[in-house]
């Protein structure tokens, strides 16, 4: 396969011949998210969430008509899965702009009928999807009041959904109230959605990001996992867990910053005034240790893995290139550990019985499990973090990831509690066996390719889905989220810096490629703008962004390239927000588009 930069030259030469058509032309480069989620959604036992994400990816790629035709076929083949009919109707309605004007009303009415049947068959997912579509319909269809009813019912049933969707629901309500002419309620729903405009990139989940607060997976909340077991989620990037006993509290991890950890402690104090006797650190990353000063009290004993200091030194030496991960508050890395764990041991405190288990992890080498046998709970930190170590650091281990999955399987807890809310939700005990089997298949298949330095892009292009996933529906979403990062880490650790196709032998900078493309064009920003706009029309957001960035190296004052960059970043933000929060954070930072927490007022209104 030609490298992406070589392919760009061919695209540049073809750019002048491309013109827009009502239906988008096929993408020039692979969209693995669309392909993989669509393939998995076709399996008869697929989770509802897989089908919904597949539809989201078709929409983010601006290929609604292709998605409509795909789900139309699936709905006919599998009539027992009503979500397929609802998604067929959703994508049909969104593709209406590609239909000739005289046929458009009938086209939308047909979509409405499918959405009504889907909502009747599935009052949870079907009604949510119908409400979101009806909210977007023009007033002539008279569906805005039904949209309000559907979406308000969805808010009442939010705990029935597999993911947090409040932001998308509030956004839909804002649109429906606007259609009804109720501007005050529309503005209130926009405020609750944490946005100022319906034109902002469409993000359905409750995550938020910005330069001050950093990234959060959800709104702050103290979740009760069992009697005396609480998890503080959404106070910052990572979770803090609290084991509450009359003899004192045991905290598991300490958050990212002292300010955010103090907010979590304030929530804890609504439950108990017992002192914090122990803090157990599951590993040495910023978002698990940075708020220790707020959690540690007089007499608190801090426990960590025996090699904690070695891993911590890596954190201290790393540079904060992307500061929207953790925000502007200082992250405390001066950690004093009182008790080191080098082998399995027990900790008894009041009525609490805890097992401390050092493990090989996928993210760091100092991973420590915290097991509560009586409650059947296993706190695993970030051993199953999908990125297999931060993508911008030289750590992480595919082998450690597999060993961690095997360790979880052998312990066989009732419930896994991770260091981040989505992992607890999706990387659960039901997913572990199938995920371990699938990743082992991935490892065995591609290790020989890695050792002969097959280019990693070629391996990713295979879009490999092990056949075992067909019988493990709970493992499909975790696998698709982990897979590419797992392969990239494996390749980085075991392959050389020259690839089998010669890539790496003659390193060229982005400026070198930009200069070449300028030569292929006419020396102005015009060809860059034309090609970028064509790629955006095709749904090739990442490649369009690459073209724009190269064009700006040569023509930094080009307004056309700046506008195209804004469009490209909006497209990739929508593409990755359901499946890749790290990309979402970085692209949001590059775009300079913060996303406020749900219900937060704009800064000038506070």
C-alpha positions as CSV (number, residue, x, y, z in Angstrom):
1,X,0.0,0.0,0.0
2,X,1.3,3.5,-0.8
3,X,2.0,5.7,2.1
4,X,-0.7,8.4,2.9
5,X,1.6,11.1,1.8
6,X,2.3,9.5,-1.6
7,X,-1.5,9.0,-2.0
8,X,-2.0,12.7,-1.4
9,X,0.0,13.5,-4.6
10,X,-2.4,11.4,-6.7
11,X,-5.4,13.0,-5.0
12,X,-3.9,16.4,-5.7
13,X,-3.5,15.6,-9.4
14,X,-7.1,14.4,-9.6
15,X,-8.5,17.3,-7.6
16,X,-9.3,19.5,-10.5
17,X,-11.5,16.9,-12.2
18,X,-13.7,16.3,-9.1
19,X,-17.0,18.0,-8.7
20,X,-19.7,17.9,-6.1
21,X,-22.8,15.8,-6.8
22,X,-26.0,15.4,-4.8
23,X,-24.9,12.1,-3.4
24,X,-21.4,12.1,-2.0
25,X,-18.7,10.3,-4.0
26,X,-17.1,7.3,-2.4
27,X,-14.4,8.1,0.1
28,X,-10.8,7.9,-1.2
29,X,-9.4,6.4,2.0
30,X,-10.7,3.7,4.3
31,X,-13.0,4.6,7.1
32,X,-12.3,1.8,9.5
33,X,-15.0,2.9,12.0
34,X,-17.8,2.7,9.4
35,X,-16.6,-0.6,8.0
36,X,-16.0,-2.4,11.3
37,X,-19.1,-1.2,13.2
38,X,-21.3,-1.8,10.1
39,X,-19.9,-5.3,9.8
40,X,-20.5,-6.1,13.5
41,X,-23.9,-4.5,13.5
42,X,-25.0,-7.1,10.9
43,X,-24.4,-10.0,13.3
44,X,-27.8,-11.2,14.6
45,X,-26.9,-11.0,18.3
46,X,-25.2,-7.6,18.1
47,X,-25.7,-5.2,20.9
48,X,-28.0,-2.2,20.2
49,X,-25.1,0.1,20.9
50,X,-23.1,-1.4,18.0
51,X,-25.8,-0.6,15.5
52,X,-26.3,2.9,16.9
53,X,-22.5,3.6,16.7
54,X,-22.5,2.3,13.1
55,X,-25.2,4.8,12.2
56,X,-23.4,7.6,14.0
57,X,-20.3,6.8,11.9
58,X,-22.2,6.9,8.6
59,X,-23.6,10.3,9.6
60,X,-20.2,11.6,10.7
61,X,-18.8,10.5,7.3
62,X,-21.6,12.4,5.6
63,X,-22.7,9.1,4.0
64,X,-26.3,8.9,5.3
65,X,-27.6,7.5,2.0
66,X,-25.2,4.6,2.1
67,X,-26.1,4.0,5.8
68,X,-29.8,4.1,4.9
69,X,-29.4,1.4,2.2
70,X,-27.2,-0.7,4.5
71,X,-29.7,-0.6,7.4
72,X,-32.6,-1.1,5.0
73,X,-31.1,-4.4,4.0
74,X,-30.4,-5.4,7.5
75,X,-33.9,-4.5,8.7
76,X,-35.4,-6.7,6.0
77,X,-33.1,-9.6,6.7
78,X,-33.5,-9.4,10.5
79,X,-37.1,-8.2,11.3
80,X,-36.7,-9.3,14.9
81,X,-34.3,-6.4,15.6
82,X,-36.5,-3.2,15.7
83,X,-33.5,-0.9,16.2
84,X,-32.5,-1.7,12.6
85,X,-35.8,-0.3,11.3
86,X,-35.4,2.8,13.5
87,X,-31.9,3.4,12.2
88,X,-33.1,2.8,8.6
89,X,-35.7,5.5,9.2
90,X,-33.3,7.9,10.9
91,X,-30.7,7.6,8.0
92,X,-33.5,7.9,5.4
93,X,-34.7,11.1,6.9
94,X,-31.2,12.5,7.1
95,X,-30.5,11.6,3.4
96,X,-33.6,13.6,2.3
97,X,-31.4,16.4,0.9
98,X,-30.1,14.0,-1.8
99,X,-33.6,13.3,-3.0
100,X,-35.2,15.3,-5.8
101,X,-37.5,18.0,-4.4
102,X,-40.8,16.6,-5.8
103,X,-40.1,13.2,-4.1
104,X,-38.7,14.6,-0.9
105,X,-41.9,14.9,1.2
106,X,-43.0,11.3,0.4
107,X,-39.4,10.1,1.2
108,X,-39.6,11.8,4.6
109,X,-43.1,10.5,5.3
110,X,-41.9,7.0,4.6
111,X,-39.0,7.5,7.0
112,X,-41.5,8.8,9.6
113,X,-43.6,5.6,9.3
114,X,-40.5,3.4,9.9
115,X,-39.6,5.5,13.0
116,X,-43.2,5.1,14.3
117,X,-43.0,1.3,13.9
118,X,-39.6,1.2,15.5
119,X,-40.7,3.2,18.5
120,X,-43.8,1.0,19.0
121,X,-41.6,-2.2,18.9
122,X,-38.9,-0.7,21.1
123,X,-40.2,2.0,23.4
124,X,-36.6,2.7,24.7
125,X,-34.1,2.9,21.9
126,X,-36.8,3.3,19.2
127,X,-38.5,6.2,20.9
128,X,-35.2,8.0,21.6
129,X,-34.2,7.7,17.9
130,X,-37.6,8.9,16.7
131,X,-37.5,11.9,19.0
132,X,-34.0,12.9,17.8
133,X,-35.2,12.7,14.1
134,X,-38.5,14.4,14.7
135,X,-36.8,17.2,16.4
136,X,-34.9,18.0,13.2
137,X,-37.9,17.9,10.9
138,X,-39.3,21.1,9.4
139,X,-42.5,22.4,10.9
140,X,-44.6,21.3,7.9
141,X,-44.4,17.7,9.1
142,X,-45.9,18.6,12.5
143,X,-43.7,16.3,14.6
144,X,-42.1,18.7,17.0
145,X,-44.5,18.0,19.9
146,X,-44.0,14.3,19.5
147,X,-40.3,14.9,19.5
148,X,-40.6,16.7,22.8
149,X,-42.7,13.9,24.3
150,X,-40.2,11.3,23.1
151,X,-37.1,13.1,24.3
152,X,-38.6,14.0,27.7
153,X,-39.6,10.3,28.1
154,X,-36.0,9.4,27.2
155,X,-34.6,11.6,29.9
156,X,-36.8,9.8,32.4
157,X,-35.5,6.5,31.2
158,X,-31.8,7.6,30.8
159,X,-30.6,4.7,33.1
160,X,-32.0,2.2,30.5
161,X,-29.6,3.4,27.8
162,X,-26.1,1.8,27.3
163,X,-24.4,5.2,27.3
164,X,-24.9,8.8,28.6
165,X,-26.9,10.7,26.0
166,X,-28.2,13.7,27.9
167,X,-26.4,16.2,25.8
168,X,-27.9,14.8,22.5
169,X,-31.3,14.7,24.1
170,X,-31.2,18.3,25.3
171,X,-29.9,19.4,21.9
172,X,-32.9,17.7,20.3
173,X,-35.2,19.4,22.7
174,X,-33.7,22.8,21.9
175,X,-34.4,22.2,18.2
176,X,-37.9,21.0,18.8
177,X,-38.8,24.0,21.0
178,X,-37.3,26.3,18.3
179,X,-39.6,24.7,15.7
180,X,-42.5,25.2,18.1
181,X,-41.6,28.9,18.4
182,X,-40.7,28.6,22.1
183,X,-37.3,30.4,22.1
184,X,-36.9,30.7,25.9
185,X,-37.2,26.9,26.4
186,X,-35.0,26.3,23.3
187,X,-32.3,28.5,24.9
188,X,-32.7,26.7,28.2
189,X,-32.2,23.3,26.5
190,X,-29.1,24.6,24.7
191,X,-27.8,25.7,28.1
192,X,-28.4,22.3,29.5
193,X,-26.7,20.7,26.5
194,X,-23.7,22.9,27.3
195,X,-23.6,24.6,24.0
196,X,-24.5,28.0,22.5
197,X,-25.6,26.9,19.1
198,X,-27.2,24.1,17.1
199,X,-24.5,24.6,14.6
200,X,-21.8,23.3,16.9
201,X,-20.4,19.8,16.2
202,X,-22.9,17.1,17.1
203,X,-21.8,15.4,20.3
204,X,-24.4,13.2,22.0
205,X,-22.5,12.0,25.1
206,X,-22.0,13.8,28.4
207,X,-18.3,14.3,28.0
208,X,-16.8,17.8,28.3
209,X,-13.5,19.3,27.4
210,X,-11.7,22.7,27.6
211,X,-8.5,24.5,28.5
212,X,-9.4,25.2,32.1
213,X,-11.1,22.1,33.4
214,X,-9.6,19.6,31.0
215,X,-11.5,16.5,29.9
216,X,-14.3,14.8,31.8
217,X,-16.2,11.7,30.8
218,X,-19.4,12.7,32.5
219,X,-20.8,15.2,35.0
220,X,-19.7,15.0,38.6
221,X,-21.5,12.3,40.6
222,X,-20.9,10.0,43.5
223,X,-22.0,6.5,42.4
224,X,-22.9,3.9,45.0
225,X,-21.5,0.6,43.8
226,X,-22.3,-1.5,47.0
227,X,-22.9,-1.0,50.7
228,X,-20.1,1.4,51.7
229,X,-18.5,1.5,48.3
230,X,-18.7,4.7,46.3
231,X,-17.0,6.0,43.1
232,X,-16.5,9.7,42.4
233,X,-17.0,10.0,38.6
234,X,-16.7,13.1,36.5
235,X,-14.9,15.4,39.0
236,X,-11.9,15.3,36.6
237,X,-10.3,12.9,34.1
238,X,-10.1,9.9,36.4
239,X,-12.2,8.3,39.1
240,X,-11.7,8.2,42.9
241,X,-13.2,5.2,44.8
242,X,-14.0,5.3,48.5
243,X,-14.5,2.2,50.7
244,X,-16.4,3.5,53.7
245,X,-16.2,1.8,57.1
246,X,-16.8,3.1,60.6
247,X,-13.1,2.6,61.3
248,X,-12.2,5.0,58.4
249,X,-12.2,5.4,54.7
250,X,-10.0,3.7,52.2
251,X,-9.5,5.7,49.0
252,X,-8.5,4.1,45.7
253,X,-6.6,6.6,43.6
254,X,-6.6,10.4,44.1
255,X,-7.7,12.1,41.0
256,X,-5.8,14.6,38.8
257,X,-5.6,17.9,40.6
258,X,-6.0,19.1,44.2
259,X,-9.0,21.2,43.2
260,X,-10.9,18.4,41.6
261,X,-10.0,15.9,44.3
262,X,-11.3,18.4,47.0
263,X,-14.7,18.5,45.1
264,X,-14.8,14.7,45.2
265,X,-14.0,14.7,48.9
266,X,-16.8,17.2,49.5
267,X,-19.2,14.8,47.9
268,X,-17.8,12.0,50.1
269,X,-18.4,14.1,53.2
270,X,-22.1,14.1,52.4
271,X,-21.9,10.3,53.1
272,X,-19.4,10.0,56.0
273,X,-17.2,12.1,58.2
274,X,-14.9,9.1,58.8
275,X,-11.2,9.9,58.3
276,X,-9.2,8.7,55.3
277,X,-7.0,6.0,56.7
278,X,-5.5,4.6,53.5
279,X,-5.0,5.7,49.9
280,X,-4.2,2.9,47.5
281,X,-2.7,4.0,44.2
282,X,-3.5,1.6,41.3
283,X,-0.7,3.1,39.2
284,X,1.5,6.2,38.8
285,X,-0.3,8.2,36.1
286,X,-1.2,11.8,36.5
287,X,-4.9,11.4,36.7
288,X,-4.7,8.9,39.6
289,X,-2.1,10.6,41.8
290,X,-2.3,14.4,41.1
291,X,-4.9,15.2,43.7
292,X,-3.3,13.2,46.5
293,X,-2.8,16.4,48.7
294,X,-6.6,16.8,48.9
295,X,-7.3,13.2,49.8
296,X,-4.4,12.5,52.2
297,X,-5.1,13.5,55.8
298,X,-3.0,13.4,58.9
299,X,-2.1,9.8,59.5
300,X,-3.2,8.5,56.1
301,X,-1.1,5.6,54.8
302,X,-0.4,5.7,51.0
303,X,0.0,2.3,49.4
304,X,1.5,1.6,45.9
305,X,3.3,-1.0,43.9
306,X,7.0,-1.6,44.7
307,X,8.1,-0.2,41.4
308,X,5.9,2.9,41.7
309,X,8.8,5.4,41.9
310,X,10.4,4.1,38.7
311,X,7.1,4.6,36.8
312,X,6.5,8.0,38.5
313,X,9.8,9.3,37.2
314,X,8.5,8.8,33.6
315,X,5.5,10.9,34.4
316,X,7.7,13.7,35.8
317,X,9.8,13.7,32.7
318,X,7.0,13.7,30.2
319,X,5.8,17.0,28.6
320,X,2.2,18.1,28.6
321,X,1.8,18.6,24.8
322,X,-1.9,18.4,24.9
323,X,-3.1,20.4,27.9
324,X,-6.8,19.9,27.3
325,X,-6.5,16.4,28.9
326,X,-6.1,17.7,32.4
327,X,-6.7,21.5,32.2
328,X,-4.8,24.4,33.6
329,X,-4.7,23.3,37.3
330,X,-1.3,21.9,38.6
331,X,-1.0,18.1,38.7
332,X,0.8,17.1,41.9
333,X,3.6,14.6,41.1
334,X,5.4,14.8,44.5
335,X,4.1,11.6,46.0
336,X,5.4,10.0,49.1
337,X,4.5,6.3,49.4
338,X,4.4,4.8,52.9
339,X,3.8,1.1,52.0
340,X,5.1,-0.8,49.0
341,X,3.5,-4.0,47.6
342,X,5.7,-6.5,45.8
343,X,3.5,-9.6,46.1
344,X,-0.1,-10.5,46.8
345,X,-1.1,-9.4,50.3
346,X,-4.2,-8.7,52.4
347,X,-5.3,-5.5,54.1
348,X,-7.9,-5.7,56.9
349,X,-9.4,-2.5,58.1
350,X,-12.5,-2.5,60.3
351,X,-15.0,-4.7,58.5
352,X,-13.2,-4.4,55.2
353,X,-11.1,-7.3,53.8
354,X,-9.0,-6.3,50.8
355,X,-6.6,-8.2,48.6
356,X,-3.8,-6.2,46.9
357,X,-2.6,-8.0,43.7
358,X,0.3,-6.8,41.6
359,X,-0.3,-7.5,38.0
360,X,1.1,-7.0,34.5
361,X,-1.0,-4.3,32.9
362,X,-1.6,-3.0,29.5
363,X,-0.8,0.6,30.4
364,X,2.0,0.7,33.1
365,X,4.4,-1.7,34.8
366,X,3.2,-0.8,38.3
367,X,-0.4,-1.9,38.1
368,X,-2.1,-2.9,41.4
369,X,-5.5,-4.6,41.6
370,X,-7.7,-4.0,44.7
371,X,-10.0,-6.9,45.3
372,X,-12.9,-7.0,47.7
373,X,-13.8,-10.7,47.8
374,X,-16.9,-10.3,50.0
375,X,-18.5,-7.7,47.7
376,X,-17.2,-9.4,44.5
377,X,-15.6,-6.1,43.3
378,X,-12.3,-5.8,41.6
379,X,-10.8,-2.3,41.1
380,X,-8.4,-2.5,38.1
381,X,-7.2,1.0,37.6
382,X,-6.2,1.4,33.9
383,X,-4.8,-2.1,33.1
384,X,-7.4,-2.3,30.3
385,X,-7.1,1.3,29.1
386,X,-7.8,1.0,25.3
387,X,-4.7,3.0,24.3
388,X,-2.3,0.4,25.7
389,X,-0.3,3.1,27.4
390,X,-0.6,6.8,26.5
391,X,-0.1,7.1,22.7
392,X,2.5,9.9,23.2
393,X,4.7,7.9,25.7
394,X,6.9,4.9,25.3
395,X,5.0,2.7,27.7
396,X,2.3,0.1,27.5
397,X,2.4,-3.6,26.7
398,X,0.1,-5.8,24.5
399,X,1.4,-8.8,26.4
400,X,0.6,-7.1,29.7
401,X,-2.9,-6.4,28.4
402,X,-3.5,-10.0,27.7
403,X,-2.1,-11.1,31.0
404,X,-4.3,-8.6,32.8
405,X,-7.4,-10.0,31.1
406,X,-6.3,-13.5,32.1
407,X,-5.8,-12.3,35.7
408,X,-9.3,-10.8,35.8
409,X,-10.8,-14.0,34.4
410,X,-9.0,-16.1,37.0
411,X,-10.2,-13.9,39.9
412,X,-13.7,-14.0,38.5
413,X,-15.2,-10.9,40.3
414,X,-18.9,-10.0,40.2
415,X,-18.1,-6.5,38.8
416,X,-15.1,-4.7,37.5
417,X,-14.5,-1.0,38.5
418,X,-12.1,0.9,36.3
419,X,-10.4,4.2,36.6
420,X,-12.7,5.8,34.0
421,X,-16.6,5.6,33.7
422,X,-16.9,4.2,30.2
423,X,-14.5,1.4,30.9
424,X,-16.6,0.3,33.9
425,X,-19.7,0.4,31.7
426,X,-18.3,-1.5,28.6
427,X,-15.2,-3.3,29.7
428,X,-17.2,-5.4,32.1
429,X,-16.9,-9.0,33.4
430,X,-19.2,-10.2,30.6
431,X,-16.9,-8.7,28.0
432,X,-13.6,-10.1,29.4
433,X,-13.6,-13.7,28.1
434,X,-14.5,-12.7,24.5
435,X,-12.2,-9.7,24.6
436,X,-9.3,-11.9,25.7
437,X,-10.0,-14.4,23.0
438,X,-10.3,-11.8,20.3
439,X,-7.2,-9.8,21.2
440,X,-5.2,-13.1,21.5
441,X,-6.3,-13.9,17.9
442,X,-5.2,-10.4,16.8
443,X,-1.9,-10.8,18.5
444,X,-1.2,-14.2,17.1
445,X,-2.2,-13.2,13.6
446,X,-0.1,-10.0,13.4
447,X,3.0,-10.7,15.5
448,X,4.7,-12.4,12.5
449,X,3.8,-9.4,10.3
450,X,5.2,-7.0,12.9
451,X,8.5,-9.0,13.2
452,X,9.0,-8.7,9.4
453,X,8.3,-4.9,9.6
454,X,5.1,-4.9,7.7
455,X,3.8,-1.3,7.7
456,X,1.4,-0.7,10.5
457,X,-1.0,1.2,8.2
458,X,-1.3,-1.9,6.1
459,X,-2.2,-4.0,9.1
460,X,-4.7,-1.6,10.3
461,X,-6.2,-1.5,6.8
462,X,-7.1,-5.2,7.2
463,X,-9.8,-4.1,9.7
464,X,-9.5,-7.5,11.3
465,X,-12.5,-8.8,13.2
466,X,-11.9,-12.3,14.7
467,X,-14.7,-14.7,14.0
468,X,-15.0,-15.4,17.8
469,X,-16.6,-12.0,18.3
470,X,-19.8,-13.3,16.6
471,X,-20.4,-15.4,19.8
472,X,-19.3,-12.7,22.2
473,X,-21.5,-9.6,21.6
474,X,-20.4,-7.9,24.9
475,X,-16.8,-7.9,23.7
476,X,-17.4,-6.3,20.3
477,X,-17.4,-2.7,21.4
478,X,-14.3,-3.0,23.7
479,X,-12.4,-4.9,20.9
480,X,-13.2,-2.3,18.3
481,X,-12.1,0.5,20.7
482,X,-8.8,-1.3,21.6
483,X,-7.8,-2.9,18.4
484,X,-6.0,-0.2,16.5
485,X,-4.1,1.0,19.5
486,X,-3.1,-2.6,20.4
487,X,-1.6,-3.1,17.0
488,X,0.2,0.2,16.9
489,X,1.8,-0.4,20.3
490,X,2.8,-3.9,19.3
491,X,4.4,-2.5,16.1
492,X,6.1,0.3,17.9
493,X,7.7,-2.1,20.4
494,X,8.8,-5.0,18.1
495,X,9.3,-3.6,14.6
496,X,12.3,-1.6,13.3
497,X,12.2,1.9,12.1
498,X,12.5,0.9,8.5
499,X,9.4,-0.8,7.1
500,X,9.3,-3.6,4.6
501,X,8.0,-1.2,1.9
502,X,10.9,1.2,2.5
503,X,8.9,3.7,4.6
504,X,11.3,5.4,7.1
505,X,14.4,5.0,5.0
506,X,14.1,8.6,3.7
507,X,12.3,10.6,6.4
508,X,10.5,13.6,5.1
509,X,8.8,16.4,7.1
510,X,5.3,17.7,6.6
511,X,6.9,20.8,5.2
512,X,8.7,18.7,2.5
513,X,5.4,17.1,1.4
514,X,3.7,20.5,1.5
515,X,6.4,21.9,-0.8
516,X,5.9,18.9,-3.2
517,X,2.1,19.4,-3.3
518,X,2.7,23.1,-4.0
519,X,4.8,22.1,-7.0
520,X,2.1,19.7,-8.2
521,X,-0.5,22.4,-7.9
522,X,0.0,25.9,-9.3
523,X,1.9,27.4,-6.4
524,X,-1.2,29.0,-4.8
525,X,-3.6,28.0,-2.1
526,X,-6.3,27.2,-4.7
527,X,-5.5,23.5,-5.3
528,X,-5.2,22.8,-1.6
529,X,-8.6,24.4,-1.0
530,X,-10.2,22.6,-3.9
531,X,-8.9,19.2,-2.9
532,X,-9.7,19.7,0.8
533,X,-13.3,20.7,0.0
534,X,-13.7,17.7,-2.3
535,X,-12.3,15.3,0.4
536,X,-14.8,16.8,2.9
537,X,-17.7,16.2,0.5
538,X,-16.6,12.6,0.2
539,X,-16.4,12.2,4.0
540,X,-12.6,12.0,4.1
541,X,-12.2,14.2,7.2
542,X,-8.7,13.1,8.4
543,X,-7.2,13.3,4.9
544,X,-8.8,16.7,4.3
545,X,-7.3,17.9,7.6
546,X,-3.9,16.6,6.4
547,X,-4.2,18.5,3.1
548,X,-5.3,21.7,4.9
549,X,-2.4,21.5,7.4
550,X,0.1,21.1,4.6
551,X,-1.5,23.9,2.6
552,X,-1.2,26.2,5.6
553,X,2.5,25.5,5.9
554,X,2.8,27.1,2.4
555,X,0.0,29.6,2.6
556,X,-0.6,30.5,6.2
557,X,-2.8,33.5,5.4
558,X,-5.3,31.6,3.3
559,X,-8.8,32.2,4.5
560,X,-10.1,29.3,2.3
561,X,-7.7,26.9,4.0
562,X,-8.7,28.2,7.5
563,X,-12.4,27.6,6.7
564,X,-11.6,24.1,5.4
565,X,-9.6,23.4,8.5
566,X,-12.6,24.3,10.7
567,X,-14.9,22.0,8.7
568,X,-12.4,19.1,8.8
569,X,-11.9,19.4,12.5
570,X,-15.7,19.5,13.0
571,X,-15.9,16.3,11.0
572,X,-13.3,14.4,12.9
573,X,-14.6,15.5,16.2
574,X,-18.0,14.0,15.3
575,X,-16.4,10.9,13.9
576,X,-14.3,10.1,17.0
577,X,-16.4,11.4,19.9
578,X,-18.4,8.0,20.2
579,X,-15.3,5.8,20.0
580,X,-12.0,7.6,20.7
581,X,-11.9,10.2,23.5
582,X,-8.2,10.9,23.1
583,X,-8.6,11.9,19.5
584,X,-11.7,13.9,20.5
585,X,-9.7,15.8,23.1
586,X,-6.8,16.6,20.7
587,X,-9.0,17.6,17.8
588,X,-11.1,19.8,20.1
589,X,-7.9,21.5,21.3
590,X,-6.7,22.0,17.8
591,X,-10.1,23.5,16.8
592,X,-10.2,25.6,19.9
593,X,-13.8,24.5,20.5
594,X,-14.4,23.7,24.2
595,X,-17.5,21.7,25.2
596,X,-19.0,22.8,28.5
597,X,-20.4,20.2,31.0
598,X,-24.0,19.4,30.8
599,X,-26.1,22.2,32.3
600,X,-23.2,24.6,32.6
601,X,-23.8,28.3,31.7
602,X,-21.4,30.0,29.3
603,X,-18.5,31.8,31.0
604,X,-19.9,35.3,30.5
605,X,-23.2,34.2,32.3
606,X,-21.5,32.9,35.4
